Amino acid sequence: MIESNYNSHFKDKIIRCVDCGNDFVFTAGEQAFFNGKRPPLSEPKRCKACRDFRRRTINPGVPWSDAVARANTAYDTAHDHGDHPEGVPNG
């Protein structure tokens, strides 16, 4: 029941998708989930249909979790070797 009290702090929000321009609902439950992550995740910019399409087209044939793992591995490798964009501190 603690979660329902937590969710009461959030209200459903209408967001316009940056890709298709359609409005979609960012529910109170989704907001609580996003806010509960550490660090908190930013609000979605795309509706579910556009997110799914983007996931399929970024790395066709590769499950999204594998594509994210590859990106994270590339970041970790660069981080371990001290390759940082200007202005980003090491460590």
Secondary structure in CASP SS format (residue, H / E / C, confidence):
PFRMAT SS
TARGET T0000
AUTHOR 0000-0000-0000
METHOD secondary structure of the structure
MODEL  1
M C 1.00
I H 1.00
E H 1.00
S H 1.00
N H 1.00
Y H 1.00
N H 1.00
S C 1.00
H C 1.00
F C 1.00
K C 1.00
D C 1.00
K E 1.00
I E 1.00
I E 1.00
R E 1.00
C C 1.00
V C 1.00
D C 1.00
C C 1.00
G C 1.00
N C 1.00
D E 1.00
F E 1.00
V E 1.00
F E 1.00
T C 1.00
A H 1.00
G H 1.00
E H 1.00
Q H 1.00
A H 1.00
F H 1.00
F H 1.00
N H 1.00
G H 1.00
K C 1.00
R C 1.00
P C 1.00
P C 1.00
L C 1.00
S C 1.00
E C 1.00
P C 1.00
K C 1.00
R C 1.00
C C 1.00
K H 1.00
A H 1.00
C H 1.00
R H 1.00
D H 1.00
F H 1.00
R H 1.00
R H 1.00
R H 1.00
T H 1.00
I H 1.00
N C 1.00
P C 1.00
G C 1.00
V C 1.00
P C 1.00
W H 1.00
S H 1.00
D H 1.00
A H 1.00
V H 1.00
A H 1.00
R H 1.00
A H 1.00
N H 1.00
T H 1.00
A H 1.00
Y H 1.00
D H 1.00
T H 1.00
A H 1.00
H H 1.00
D H 1.00
H C 1.00
G C 1.00
D C 1.00
H C 1.00
P C 1.00
E C 1.00
G C 1.00
V C 1.00
P C 1.00
N C 1.00
G C 1.00
END
